[in-house]
Amino acid sequence: QVQLVESGGGLVQAGGSLTLSCAASGSILSINVMGWYRQAPGKQRRLVATITSAGSTNYADSLKGRFTISRDNAKNTVYLQLNSLKPEDTAVYYCNAQMNSQIHWGQGTPVTVSS
């Protein structure tokens, strides 16, 4: 059994920053792509960013420049740095990973941005 566990969410003021972490654990044979998605109240879950094992990144166009995804392969951990946060960034942020040729999801960590 493999797991993804997110942490780092919380309540911040507009303009502030947060760093989210997601650690994979269990019987891991391989991890290809890791990423972050978010689901705002009343909306569908959407892509935030992805990163390959080699470090290649993709971002949602609207978020590129404010959010940064990174990865520590030795720790099986992916990070998301959230900068210049806006109230519309309020959402539950979910970690996603292709591990052992299957897609896995974390439980989510909530981010609330107040004005």
N, C-alpha and C positions, 0 to 999 in steps of 0.2 A: 504494500500500500504506500502510495506517495501522497504528500500533502503540500499545500501552499498556504502560508500563514502571513497575512498582512499586518502591519502595525504603523503607527505614526500619525494617524488621523486625529482630528480634533477641531476645536473652535478657534478661528483666527479672525482678525479684523482685515478689512479690505486693504490691499497693498502689502500684506504680510506674506510670509513664506512657511512652507512645511516640507519635510522630507518623509516620504513614504517608503517603507521597506517591505519586501516580500521574500521570505526564505522558503526554499523547497527542502523537503526532507523525506526520508523513506528509502526504499530500494530503487535508487535512481541509476539507470543504465546510461541515459543520455538526456540532455536538454537542448533542444534546438532553439526555437523562438520563445522569448518571454515578453510579456507585455502588460500594459495597463489599460483598463476600460473604466468607464464611469457611467453611472445611472443617476440622473437627476430626478427629483420628484415629478411624477407624472410623465416621464419620458422614457424612451428606450435606451438600453445599454449601448454605448458608443465607444469606438476606439479612441484611445488617447495617444498611445505610442507603443512601438514594439522595438525589440533589439535582438539580433541574432547572437549566437555563440561567438562569432567573430567580431562583434561590436558594431555591425551595421544597424542604423536606426531609421525608423519611419515615424512621422508624427502626423496627427491630424493638422490640416493646414491652419486652422484657426488658433491652434495652441502653440505652434512652432515659434520659438523665441521666448516664451514664458516658462515652458515646462522642459525639463531635461531628464531623459531616461539613461540609466547606466546599469552596469552589471559587474558582479564579482563572481567569476566562474568558480574560483576556488571555494567560495562560500555558498554557491548555488543560490545567490541572492540577486534580486533586481531592485533598483531604487527608482523613485520618481521625485525629482526636485520641483516643487511648485513655487513659482515666484510671481510677484505682482498679482496676488489673488484677487478675484472679483466675486461679488455675490453670486453670479451665474455659474461659478465653479463649484458651488455647493452640490454635492452628490456623494453617493457611496462609490468608492474607488475599489475596483476588483483587479486582482492579479490573475494573469493567465499564462499558461506555459504549455508548450508541446514537450511532454516528457514520456519517454519510453514509447514513442510513436502514438501517443494519445493526448488529447486536450484535457487539461485540468484547470480548475478554478479555485481561487481562494474564497474565503467567507466574506470578504469586503471590509473596508475600513471607512467610516464616514468622515467627510470633510465638510465643515460648515463655515462659510465666510460671511461675516456680518458687516454691515455698512456703517 
